C-alpha cells in the first residue's frame, strides 16, 4: 500500500506570498514570527524537493537542478517554488523541463505544472530562438501555451492560451513578425492533494512529461 504523502507544508507556505522575511536577530518583536517564517519556508522547500526527486527517479537521463529558494534576493517569500530537470550536455542557458508550484485562482487549490521553459537570468544569445521552436510542433490539450508578447518585456507578463492548431499557427506568425518574445508549453497537475501518495502524483506528472518531451527535444534542434 502506498504511503499517504503530506503536502501541508508546501500548501500552507503559499499564504506567505508577498511577505518580507527579516532575520530573526534583526526582527525585534517579530523575532518569533520570522523564525516560524523561515521554518515554514524550509519545510515547504523540503517537501517540494522530495516531490521533484520522486519524478527525477522515473525520468531516465534527466538530472535535477537546484530547487529555488523559499525567498528571493529581496527576501520576499517565493511560495511558488520551481526546479529544472536537464539532460547531460544541457547548458543553463538552454530550455529544460521545469516543475513549478501554482495556485488555481478560481478554486484556490495548489497544483504543480510541468513546462518547457528556461531561466530568465541565465538567458543566452540563442535561448529565445530555440525556446520558440516549440511553435513548430503540433499541439493539443491538455497542453497549453504561456505567451509573453514583445510589448510586455519589462514586466514579463505571461498570458495563457489553449493548446490548439489555430493558436499555434497564429503565434508562429506573430513570432516571425516580432510580436512575441517567448512561448512556454505547459501541463498542469491540479490540486496535488487529490493524489494521496507520491507515487500517484508522479504517475500524473509522467503523463505530462511524455507529452512535453517532443517540445523539449525540438528546442535542441540545430
C-alpha positions in Angstrom: 0.0 0.0 0.0 1.3 3.4 -1.0 2.2 5.7 1.9 0.0 8.8 2.2 2.1 11.9 1.4 1.8 15.1 3.5 1.6 18.2 1.3 0.7 20.6 4.1 4.0 22.5 4.4 4.1 23.2 0.7 0.4 24.3 0.5 0.5 26.4 3.7 3.6 28.3 2.6 1.6 29.9 -0.3 0.0 32.1 2.4 3.3 33.9 2.8 3.1 35.2 -0.8 4.5 38.8 -0.9 5.7 38.9 2.7 9.1 40.1 3.5 11.5 38.0 5.6 13.8 39.6 8.1 16.5 37.7 10.0 15.1 36.9 13.4 18.0 38.6 15.2 17.1 41.8 13.5 13.3 41.5 13.7 12.8 42.8 17.2 9.2 42.0 18.4 8.7 39.9 15.2 11.6 37.5 16.1 9.3 34.5 16.7 7.2 35.3 13.6 10.4 35.3 11.5 11.7 32.1 13.0 8.3 30.5 12.0 8.5 32.1 8.6 12.0 30.6 8.0 10.9 27.2 9.3 7.8 27.1 7.1 9.8 28.2 4.1 12.5 25.5 4.7 9.8 22.8 5.2 8.0 23.8 2.0 11.2 23.6 0.0 11.9 20.2 1.6 8.5 18.8 0.6 8.9 20.2 -3.0 12.4 18.8 -3.3 11.0 15.4 -2.3 8.3 15.6 -5.0 10.9 16.6 -7.6 13.3 13.9 -6.7 10.5 11.3 -6.9 9.8 12.4 -10.5 13.5 12.5 -11.4 13.8 8.9 -10.4 11.2 8.0 -13.1 12.7 10.1 -15.9 15.7 8.3 -17.4 18.6 10.5 -18.4 17.3 13.7 -16.6 19.1 15.3 -13.7 17.5 17.5 -11.0 18.9 21.1 -10.8 18.9 23.2 -7.6 15.5 23.9 -6.2 14.6 27.6 -6.0 15.0 29.2 -2.6 11.9 29.9 -0.4 12.6 33.6 -0.7 14.1 35.8 -3.5 17.1 38.1 -3.4 14.9 40.9 -1.9 14.0 38.5 0.9 10.3 38.3 -0.3 8.6 34.9 0.1 8.7 32.8 -3.0 5.9 30.4 -2.3 5.6 29.1 -5.9 8.8 27.1 -5.9 10.3 25.7 -9.1 13.1 23.4 -10.3 14.5 22.3 -13.6 15.2 18.9 -15.0 18.0 18.7 -17.6 19.9 16.1 -19.5 23.6 15.7 -19.8 25.0 18.4 -22.1 22.3 20.9 -21.5 23.7 24.3 -20.6 22.0 26.6 -18.1 21.0 29.0 -20.9 19.1 26.2 -22.7 15.5 25.2 -22.3 14.7 22.4 -19.8 11.6 20.8 -18.3 10.6 22.6 -15.1 8.3 21.8 -12.2 6.5 24.9 -10.8 4.1 25.3 -8.0 0.9 27.4 -8.8 -2.4 28.4 -7.2 -5.6 28.0 -9.2 -7.2 31.5 -8.8 -10.7 30.1 -9.1 -10.5 27.2 -6.7 -7.6 28.5 -4.6 -6.2 24.9 -4.7 -2.4 24.3 -5.1 -1.1 22.5 -8.1 2.2 21.8 -9.8 2.8 22.5 -13.5 5.4 21.0 -15.8 6.7 23.3 -18.6 9.3 23.5 -21.3 11.0 26.8 -20.4 14.3 28.4 -19.4 15.7 30.5 -16.6 15.5 34.2 -17.5 18.6 35.2 -15.6 20.6 32.6 -17.4 19.4 33.6 -20.9 21.9 33.2 -23.7 22.2 34.6 -27.3 20.0 31.9 -28.8 17.8 31.0 -25.9 14.6 32.7 -27.2 15.0 31.5 -30.7 15.5 27.9 -29.5 12.7 28.1 -27.0 10.2 29.4 -29.5 10.8 26.3 -31.7 8.1 24.8 -29.6 5.7 26.6 -32.0 6.9 24.3 -34.8 5.3 21.3 -33.0 1.7 20.2 -33.3 -0.1 20.8 -30.0 -3.4 19.6 -28.4 -5.0 19.8 -25.0 -4.3 19.2 -22.1 -1.1 21.1 -23.1 -1.4 24.9 -23.3 0.7 27.9 -24.1 2.0 30.7 -21.8 2.9 33.6 -24.1 4.9 36.7 -23.4 4.3 39.4 -26.0 7.2 41.6 -27.0 5.5 44.7 -25.6 5.4 43.1 -22.1 9.2 42.5 -21.9 9.6 44.9 -18.9 7.1 43.2 -16.6 7.4 39.7 -18.0 3.6 39.3 -18.1 2.5 35.9 -19.5 -0.9 35.1 -20.9 -2.5 31.7 -21.0 -3.9 30.3 -24.3 -5.3 26.9 -25.3 -3.0 24.4 -26.9 -4.6 24.0 -30.4 -3.5 24.4 -34.0 -5.3 27.7 -34.5 -3.3 29.3 -31.7 -0.1 27.6 -32.8 -0.4 29.0 -36.4 -1.2 32.5 -35.1 1.6 32.6 -32.6 4.1 31.2 -35.1 3.2 34.2 -37.4 3.3 36.6 -34.5 6.8 35.3 -33.5 8.1 35.7 -37.1 6.7 39.3 -37.1 8.4 40.2 -33.8 5.2 40.4 -31.8 6.1 37.7 -29.4 9.1 37.4 -27.0 8.7 33.8 -25.7 6.3 30.9 -25.7 6.2 28.2 -23.0 4.4 24.9 -23.3 2.8 23.7 -20.0 0.9 20.9 -18.4 -1.0 21.3 -15.2 -1.5 18.9 -12.4 -4.3 20.5 -10.5 -4.9 20.1 -6.7 -2.0 18.0 -5.7 -3.9 17.0 -2.5 -6.1 14.7 -4.6 -3.1 12.3 -5.0 -2.8 10.5 -1.7 0.6 9.0 -2.4 3.7 10.4 -4.0 3.7 7.5 -6.5 0.2 8.5 -7.7 1.3 12.2 -8.1 4.4 11.1 -10.1 2.3 8.9 -12.4 0.3 12.0 -13.2 3.5 14.0 -13.8 4.7 11.3 -16.2 1.7 11.8 -18.4 2.6 15.4 -18.8 6.3 14.7 -19.1 5.7 12.3 -22.0 3.6 15.0 -23.8 6.3 17.7 -23.3 9.3 15.7 -24.3 8.9 16.3 -28.1 8.7 20.1 -27.4 11.8 19.9 -25.2 13.7 18.0 -27.9 12.6 20.5 -30.5 14.4 23.3 -28.6 17.6 21.3 -29.0 17.5 21.0 -32.8 20.1 23.0 -34.7 
